[in-house]
Amino acid sequence: MNISPQKRRPSKTGRVSFDAGSTSEASSFSCGKTHTAPSEQLVEELQNVSPCASVARIKQVEEVLEQVTTLVHEACSSLTNIQKSQQTRQLLPIGAYHLGVMSYIDTVDVVYVAPGGISMTSLLAAVRSLFSRHADIAKVGPASTDGLFAAPGIQFSIKGIDVKMLLAQQIQGLPEPSNVAIAQNMAGLHARQISEEILHRVPDISQFQQLLRTVRAWARHRGVYGSFVGFFGGGAWSLCCARICQMHPNLQPAQLVARFFHTMSRWDWKQPLMLLCEAAGHCKQPPGLEAAKEPLFPYDVPPAGATTTEAMSPGVVGRWADNGQIIAAAGAAIAAASTSTIMSVMLPIGDSVTATPHVTKTTTIILQRELRRGYKLAQQVHIERARWPELFIEARFFQCFRHYLEFDFMASSEGVLLEWLAWSQQHLQNLVSYFETNSSAACFVRPWPVWIKHLDAEWPHCCSIFVGLQFQSSSDAKVSAAGPQAQDAQAPRRSLDLRETTVRFLEALAAWPERERHAQQFELFIRHLRLAEVRQWLDCQRREVVIQRGNAFETPANRGHLQGPGALAIVGAGSAVPKGAMQSEKCSI
């Protein structure tokens, strides 16, 4: 069985590797050291910050997946009359593993195509039971969802390798996927189809892989990688990179990264971003649109017939393509996004299916700010005023805000915690939108998409996530894209009521189907922390010291009003969901 990632194929331009020292075929800059040096430096720095999985690692992954396939076939055999020898091996790579950009920290994503006639619920239960008893397998839990793709699946660790396996069946006669409905039993196959479409449509796979590795490393370090809190997930970022590669198939690494940040930061998001056709020259041009060409770099001369204003318009930049044609989004996709400026990326399947269903106005502001920063740094690297390591500097999230909300998810066992987190992530996707609805005029929120494990005095398994809070002055209630600023010490005392927001979030979590089965085995605690307390918390976490919520950090000031001029009173923080009881009324203090 061949379950290795997609093999590299020669590109349509004849290039089979991403050589940082090669000469660009179409460049607005002079060739030579000006390009080669930044490209070589980028490749070197990328290997430092996000090294690719080695050949030995890939071989180990393939051996592990062979073992997983055998085990899943065994589970299938217990549910059907089909013998293992008669079953077609259908464990297919998806995600970063399939795209060839998997790093050491990435989970191996695969989809198992089950034989017809098997109940997916029964198969999932059989696989989970078998894996839980296996000596080599640990950390068995449900697979987390990604956007609209709520496929049945399981995640686990086998011989030190983290694996996420979705289950799917080929079902005939189902309607095309849409934003309204995606068949769960087909979701895994759709994920595979998306990866195949990306690899099939990009002109040079090695060029695409280099750009995607760069963007993934940048997004993780800057805290804008994670669909579970409203940012772009891995699928959305890969589609963005593929589109840029389609528009600029002949650029070197440094040029391509600069073009990525320039195009993405200036895109007119009233028009969703989507992949071009496989052969752009044969795409049907929408009526009423004239051919145009995007300048290769921002300092280029605008295309013939375009005014200076049009040349600088994000909408025009978003539509120009290398072949001189305007590639417009499908009419249905434009209609779906035309009333909003929220960033929208469309999947290359179905009828206007978005890869970014949980991106909000707040996270759009954060994403655009980081994209502008990335483009500015790419420009400075070109003129030798900066170096590539600056692009990957981790965002100073834990230094930028004076106030934070901490969400502690706790459980009595690792298995219960994994189930609890899988359910909670589905609703964390809506957390920012709750703040926008109830508190946007008073507070700007910035989620940090990283789970932090720590030691707790009461629970053996704990994981936390943080949200930064920036208080908006009464004179300017608009959400600021400039980021948090120190609050004036002489400002009057202010208050922020978070009761409605936290109650909505807890009520959503209270619908957990496994709540009764795991009664007294899980807990969620939400509390407010000031900057000094967050630093204390992080110091304890780094030193692996038990964090005492009741003593060190949970004080009357945390739960009520912060004293002093210019302080922020947060009502509703410091609320607990005691041991699975899910009592949302505890939010009000």
C-alpha positions in Angstrom: 0.0 0.0 0.0 1.3 3.4 -0.9 0.3 5.9 1.8 3.2 8.3 1.4 2.6 12.0 0.7 2.0 13.2 -2.9 5.2 12.6 -4.9 6.8 15.7 -6.4 6.2 16.0 -10.1 7.8 18.2 -12.7 6.0 21.6 -12.8 4.3 23.0 -15.9 7.2 25.5 -16.1 9.7 22.6 -16.2 11.1 23.3 -12.7 11.3 20.3 -10.3 13.0 21.9 -7.3 12.9 25.2 -5.5 16.5 26.4 -6.0 17.1 29.6 -4.1 20.1 30.4 -6.4 18.2 30.2 -9.7 17.3 33.3 -11.7 13.8 34.4 -11.9 12.3 34.4 -15.3 10.1 37.4 -14.7 11.4 40.0 -12.2 11.1 43.7 -11.8 14.3 43.7 -9.8 17.8 43.2 -11.1 19.0 39.6 -11.0 21.9 38.3 -9.0 22.8 38.8 -5.4 19.9 41.2 -4.8 17.6 38.2 -5.1 19.7 35.2 -4.4 21.0 36.3 -1.0 17.6 37.0 0.5 16.2 33.7 -0.9 19.1 31.6 0.5 18.8 33.3 3.8 15.0 32.6 3.9 15.5 28.9 3.2 18.2 28.7 5.9 16.1 30.5 8.5 13.0 28.5 7.7 14.9 25.3 8.4 15.8 26.8 11.8 12.3 27.9 12.9 10.3 25.1 11.3 12.4 22.2 10.1 10.7 19.7 7.7 10.3 16.2 8.8 13.4 14.2 7.8 13.4 11.2 5.4 13.8 8.9 8.5 10.8 10.6 10.1 8.7 10.1 7.1 9.7 6.5 6.9 8.7 6.1 10.5 5.4 7.7 9.9 4.7 5.3 7.0 5.5 2.3 9.1 3.2 3.5 11.8 0.4 4.1 9.4 0.8 0.6 8.0 0.2 -0.7 11.6 -2.8 1.6 12.0 -4.3 0.3 8.7 -4.0 -3.2 9.9 -5.7 -2.4 13.2 -8.6 -0.5 11.5 -9.1 -3.4 9.1 -9.4 -5.7 12.1 -12.1 -3.4 13.6 -13.9 -3.5 10.2 -13.8 -7.2 10.1 -15.5 -7.4 13.4 -18.5 -5.5 11.9 -18.8 -7.1 8.5 -18.4 -10.4 6.7 -15.7 -8.9 4.5 -12.4 -10.6 5.2 -9.3 -8.5 5.8 -7.7 -9.9 2.7 -10.7 -8.8 0.6 -10.7 -5.2 1.9 -9.1 -2.5 -0.2 -6.6 -0.6 1.8 -8.0 3.0 2.0 -5.8 5.0 4.4 -5.1 8.2 2.5 -3.0 11.2 3.6 -4.5 14.6 3.9 -3.5 18.1 5.2 0.1 19.0 5.7 1.3 15.4 5.4 -0.3 15.1 1.9 0.9 18.5 0.8 4.5 17.7 1.8 5.0 20.5 4.4 4.7 18.4 7.6 7.1 19.5 10.3 8.1 17.7 13.5 5.4 19.4 15.6 2.6 18.6 13.1 0.0 15.9 13.6 -0.2 13.3 10.8 -3.6 13.7 9.2 -5.2 10.8 7.3 -8.6 9.6 6.3 -9.8 6.0 6.3 -12.4 5.1 3.6 -14.6 2.5 5.2 -16.4 -0.2 3.2 -20.0 0.4 2.4 -22.7 -1.0 4.6 -20.8 -0.3 7.9 -22.3 2.0 10.5 -19.8 4.8 11.0 -20.9 5.1 14.7 -20.2 1.4 15.3 -16.9 1.6 13.4 -15.7 4.6 15.4 -16.6 2.9 18.7 -14.9 -0.4 17.6 -11.7 1.5 16.5 -11.6 3.5 19.7 -12.1 0.4 21.9 -9.3 -1.4 20.0 -6.9 1.5 20.1 -7.5 2.1 23.8 -6.4 -1.5 24.6 -3.3 -1.4 22.3 0.0 -1.2 24.1 1.6 1.2 21.6 -1.3 3.6 21.4 -1.9 6.4 23.9 -3.9 9.7 24.2 -7.0 8.3 22.4 -9.7 10.9 21.9 -12.2 12.3 19.4 -10.8 14.2 16.4 -11.4 17.9 16.6 -13.4 19.6 13.9 -12.0 22.1 11.4 -14.5 24.7 10.3 -17.5 23.1 8.5 -15.9 19.6 8.3 -17.3 17.8 11.3 -16.1 14.3 10.2 -16.2 11.4 12.6 -12.7 10.5 13.6 -10.2 9.8 16.3 -6.9 11.2 17.4 -4.2 9.3 19.1 -0.4 8.9 19.6 1.4 5.8 18.4 5.1 5.3 19.1 5.5 9.0 19.7 3.7 10.1 16.6 0.5 12.1 16.9 -2.1 11.0 14.4 -5.6 12.4 13.5 -7.6 9.9 11.5 -11.0 10.7 10.0 -13.5 8.1 8.9 -15.3 8.4 5.6 -17.5 6.4 3.2 -18.2 6.9 -0.5 -21.9 7.6 -0.7 -23.5 8.1 -4.1 -26.4 10.5 -4.8 -25.6 13.1 -2.1 -25.8 16.8 -2.9 -22.6 18.8 -3.4 -21.2 20.2 -0.2 -22.2 23.8 0.7 -22.1 26.2 3.5 -25.5 24.9 4.5 -24.7 21.2 4.8 -21.7 18.9 4.4 -22.4 15.2 4.9 -20.3 14.1 7.9 -19.5 10.7 6.4 -18.2 12.4 3.3 -16.2 15.2 5.0 -13.0 13.2 5.1 -13.1 12.5 1.4 -13.8 16.2 0.7 -10.7 17.0 2.7 -8.7 14.6 0.5 -10.2 16.2 -2.6 -9.1 19.7 -1.5 -5.5 18.6 -1.0 -5.6 16.9 -4.4 -7.0 20.0 -6.1 -4.3 22.2 -4.6 -1.5 20.0 -5.8 -3.0 19.6 -9.2 -3.6 23.3 -9.8 -0.3 24.9 -8.5 2.2 25.3 -11.4 5.2 24.3 -9.3 4.8 22.0 -6.3 8.2 22.7 -4.7 7.6 26.5 -5.1 4.2 26.1 -3.3 5.7 24.0 -0.6 8.4 26.5 0.2 5.9 29.4 0.4 3.4 27.4 2.5 6.2 26.3 5.0 7.1 30.0 5.3 3.5 31.2 5.9 2.7 28.4 8.4 5.8 29.2 10.4 5.1 32.9 10.3 1.4 32.5 11.2 2.2 30.2 14.2 4.8 32.6 15.6 2.6 35.6 15.2 -0.5 33.9 16.7 -2.8 33.9 13.7 -2.9 30.1 13.0 -6.0 28.4 14.3 -9.5 28.2 13.0 -10.8 27.2 16.5 -10.5 30.9 17.7 -11.5 32.6 14.4 -8.2 32.8 12.5 -7.2 31.0 9.3 -6.5 27.2 9.7 -4.0 25.2 7.8 -6.5 24.6 4.9 -7.2 28.4 4.4 -3.5 29.3 4.5 -2.6 26.6 1.9 -5.3 27.9 -0.4 -3.9 31.4 -0.1 -0.4 30.2 -0.9 -1.6 28.2 -3.9 -3.4 31.2 -5.3 -0.3 33.4 -5.0 1.8 30.6 -6.7 -0.7 30.5 -9.5 -0.4 34.2 -10.1 3.4 34.3 -9.9 4.8 30.9 -11.1 8.3 32.2 -11.8 9.3 34.0 -8.6 12.1 33.0 -6.3 11.4 32.4 -2.5 12.1 35.9 -1.2 10.1 37.5 -4.1 7.2 35.1 -3.6 7.0 35.8 0.1 6.9 39.5 -0.5 4.2 39.1 -3.1 2.2 36.9 -0.7 2.1 39.6 2.0 1.5 42.4 -0.5 -1.4 40.7 -2.2 -3.0 39.3 0.9 -2.8 42.6 2.8 -4.4 44.5 -0.1 -7.0 42.1 -1.2 -10.6 43.4 -1.5 -12.3 40.9 0.8 -15.7 41.8 -0.6 -14.6 39.4 -3.2 -13.6 36.0 -1.7 -10.2 34.5 -2.5 -10.3 31.2 -4.4 -8.0 29.1 -6.6 -7.8 29.8 -10.3 -8.7 27.1 -12.9 -6.0 24.5 -13.6 -5.1 26.2 -16.8 -5.8 29.9 -16.3 -5.6 30.6 -20.0 -8.6 28.4 -20.6 -10.8 29.7 -17.8 -14.0 31.3 -19.0 -13.8 35.0 -18.6 -16.9 36.6 -16.9 -18.8 38.9 -19.2 -18.2 42.7 -18.9 -14.6 42.3 -17.6 -11.6 43.4 -19.6 -8.2 41.8 -19.5 -5.8 43.2 -17.1 -2.4 42.3 -15.6 -1.3 42.6 -12.0 2.1 44.4 -11.6 4.6 41.8 -10.4 5.7 44.1 -7.6 4.1 47.2 -6.1 6.6 49.5 -7.7 5.8 48.2 -11.2 4.0 50.2 -13.9 0.2 49.6 -13.8 -1.3 47.5 -16.6 -2.3 49.3 -19.8 -5.5 51.1 -19.4 -5.5 51.2 -15.6 -5.4 54.5 -13.8 -3.2 55.1 -10.8 -6.1 54.7 -8.5 -7.1 51.4 -10.1 -3.5 50.2 -9.9 -3.5 50.7 -6.1 -7.0 49.4 -5.6 -7.1 46.2 -3.5 -9.9 44.9 -5.7 -7.9 45.3 -8.9 -4.9 43.8 -7.3 -7.0 40.8 -6.2 -8.2 40.2 -9.7 -5.1 40.6 -11.9 -3.5 37.3 -13.0 -0.2 36.6 -14.7 -1.7 35.5 -18.0 -3.4 38.9 -18.5 -6.9 37.7 -17.8 -9.1 38.8 -15.0 -10.1 35.8 -12.9 -13.3 36.6 -11.1 -14.9 34.6 -8.3 -18.1 32.6 -9.0 -21.2 34.7 -8.8 -22.6 32.8 -5.9 -19.4 33.2 -3.9 -19.3 37.0 -4.6 -23.0 37.3 -3.5 -22.2 35.5 -0.3 -19.4 37.8 0.7 -20.3 41.1 -1.0 -22.0 42.5 2.1 -19.1 42.0 4.4 -15.4 42.9 4.6 -14.6 39.7 6.6 -11.8 37.7 5.1 -13.2 34.8 3.1 -11.4 32.0 1.4 -13.4 29.5 -0.8 -12.7 25.8 -1.0 -12.3 24.3 -4.5 -15.3 22.0 -4.0 -19.0 22.2 -3.9 -21.1 25.3 -4.1 -19.4 28.3 -2.4 -18.0 26.4 0.5 -15.9 28.7 2.7 -12.7 27.6 4.4 -13.0 30.5 6.9 -16.5 30.2 8.4 -15.5 31.6 11.8 -13.4 34.5 10.9 -14.9 37.7 12.4 -14.3 41.4 12.1 -12.0 41.3 15.1 -9.8 38.5 13.8 -9.9 40.1 10.3 -8.3 43.3 11.8 -5.6 41.2 13.6 -4.9 39.2 10.4 -4.6 42.2 8.2 -2.3 44.0 10.7 0.0 41.0 10.7 0.0 40.7 6.9 1.0 44.4 6.6 3.8 43.9 9.1 5.0 40.9 7.1 5.0 42.8 3.9 6.9 45.7 5.5 9.5 43.3 6.8 9.9 41.6 3.4 10.5 45.0 1.8 13.1 45.8 4.5 14.9 42.5 3.9 15.1 43.4 0.2 16.9 46.6 0.9 19.0 45.0 3.6 17.5 46.9 6.5 16.1 43.7 8.2 16.7 40.0 8.2 14.3 37.1 7.8 14.5 36.0 11.5 12.5 39.2 12.3 9.6 37.9 10.3 9.3 34.9 12.6 9.7 36.7 15.9 6.9 35.6 18.2 4.2 38.1 18.9 4.4 39.7 22.3 0.9 38.7 23.3 1.8 38.2 27.0 3.3 41.6 27.2 0.9 43.7 25.2 -2.3 43.8 27.3 -3.0 44.9 30.8 -5.9 42.5 31.2 -6.5 38.9 30.2 -9.2 36.3 30.4 -7.9 32.8 31.2 -10.0 29.7 30.3 -8.9 26.7 32.3 -10.1 23.3 30.9 -9.6 20.5 33.5 -10.4 16.8 33.7 -9.7 13.8 35.9 -8.1 11.8 33.1 -6.3 12.4 29.8 -9.1 10.7 27.8 -11.8 12.9 29.4 -9.7 16.0 28.8 -9.3 15.2 25.1 -13.1 14.8 24.7 -13.7 17.9 26.7 -11.3 20.0 24.6 -12.7 18.5 21.3 -16.2 19.7 22.3 -15.0 23.0 23.6 -13.1 23.9 20.5 -16.3 23.7 18.5 -17.6 26.6 20.6 -14.4 28.6 21.1 -14.9 29.3 17.4 -17.8 31.6 18.3 -16.2 33.2 21.4 -14.9 36.3 19.5 -18.3 36.8 17.9 -19.9 36.7 21.3 -17.6 39.6 22.4 -18.4 41.5 19.2 -22.1 41.2 19.9 -22.0 42.2 23.5 -18.9 44.1 24.2 -17.3 45.4 21.0 -18.0 49.0 21.8 -16.1 48.7 25.1 -13.5 46.1 24.6 -11.2 44.8 21.9 -10.3 41.1 22.3 -7.3 39.2 21.0 -7.4 35.4 21.4 -4.1 33.5 21.5 -4.5 30.3 19.5 -2.2 28.1 21.7 -3.2 25.6 24.3 -0.9 25.7 27.3 -0.6 22.7 29.6 0.1 23.3 33.3 0.0 21.7 36.7 -3.1 22.3 38.8 -3.6 21.8 42.6 -6.9 20.0 42.1 -7.0 18.4 38.7 -4.3 16.0 37.2 -4.9 17.2 33.6 -5.2 20.9 32.7 -5.0 23.0 29.6 -5.5 26.7 29.3 -6.1 29.3 26.6 -5.9 33.1 27.0 -7.7 36.1 25.5 -6.2 39.6 25.7 -8.5 42.5 26.6 -8.0 46.1 25.3 -10.3 48.6 26.9 -11.8 51.1 24.5 -12.0 54.7 25.8 -15.4 56.3 25.9 -14.4 58.9 23.3 -13.4 56.3 20.8 -15.4 53.1 21.0 -14.3 51.8 17.7 -12.1 48.7 17.5 -8.5 49.9 17.0 -6.3 48.1 14.5 -3.2 49.7 16.0 -3.1 47.2 18.9 -3.1 47.7 22.7 -1.7 50.9 24.3 -0.9 51.6 27.9 -4.0 53.1 29.6 -3.7 56.5 31.1 -3.1 56.4 34.8 -5.2 59.5 35.3 -8.2 58.1 33.4 -11.4 57.6 35.3 -12.3 54.2 36.6 -14.2 52.1 34.1 -16.1 48.8 34.2 -16.8 46.0 31.8 -19.7 43.6 32.2 -18.8 40.2 30.8 -21.7 38.2 32.2 -23.8 38.0 29.0 -20.7 36.9 27.0 -19.6 34.2 29.5 -23.2 32.9 30.0 -23.6 32.5 26.3 -20.4 30.6 26.0 -21.1 28.4 29.0 -24.6 27.6 27.8 -23.2 26.4 24.5 -20.7 24.2 26.3 -23.5 22.9 28.6 -25.0 21.0 25.6 -22.1 18.6 25.6 -23.6 15.1 24.9 -21.1 13.4 27.2 -21.8 15.7 30.1 -23.7 13.2 32.2 -21.4 10.3 31.4 -18.4 12.3 32.6 -20.1 14.0 35.6 -17.7 15.2 38.3 -14.8 14.5 35.9 -14.3 17.8 34.1 -14.4 21.5 34.9 -14.1 24.9 33.2 -12.8 27.9 35.1 -12.9 31.4 33.6 -11.1 34.3 35.4 -9.6 37.6 34.9 -5.9 38.2 35.3 -3.8 41.3 35.2 -0.5 41.5 33.4 1.6 41.0 36.5 -0.4 37.9 37.4 -0.1 36.5 33.9 3.7 36.8 34.1 3.5 35.0 37.5 1.3 32.3 35.9 3.7 31.8 33.0 6.7 31.6 35.3 5.1 28.9 37.4 4.1 27.0 34.2 7.7 27.1 32.8 9.1 25.9 36.2 6.4 23.2 36.3 5.2 24.5 39.6 1.6 23.8 40.7 -0.6 26.8 40.0 -2.8 27.7 43.0 -5.8 29.5 41.6 -7.4 30.2 45.0 -4.3 31.7 46.6 -1.9 33.2 44.2 -4.2 34.6 41.5 -7.9 34.3 42.4 -8.4 37.4 44.6 -11.4 39.6 45.2 -9.9 42.1 42.8 -9.8 39.4 40.1 -13.5 38.7 40.5 -14.8 42.1 41.2 -13.5 45.6 40.7 -9.8 46.5 40.2 -9.0 49.5 42.4 -7.1 52.6 41.4 -7.4 55.3 38.8 -7.8 54.1 35.2 -8.5 50.6 36.4 -10.8 48.2 34.6 -13.6 46.5 36.6 -14.6 43.2 35.0 -17.9 41.7 36.1 -18.5 38.1 35.3 -14.9 36.9 35.2 -13.7 34.5 37.8 -16.5 32.1 37.1 -16.3 28.3 37.5 -18.1 25.4 36.1 -17.8 23.1 39.1 -16.8 19.5 38.2 -19.1 18.9 35.2 -22.2 20.6 36.7 -22.1 23.3 34.0 -23.9 25.8 36.1 -23.8 28.9 34.0 -25.4 31.0 36.7 -22.1 31.0 38.5 -20.9 33.5 36.0 -22.7 36.4 37.8 -21.0 37.7 40.9 
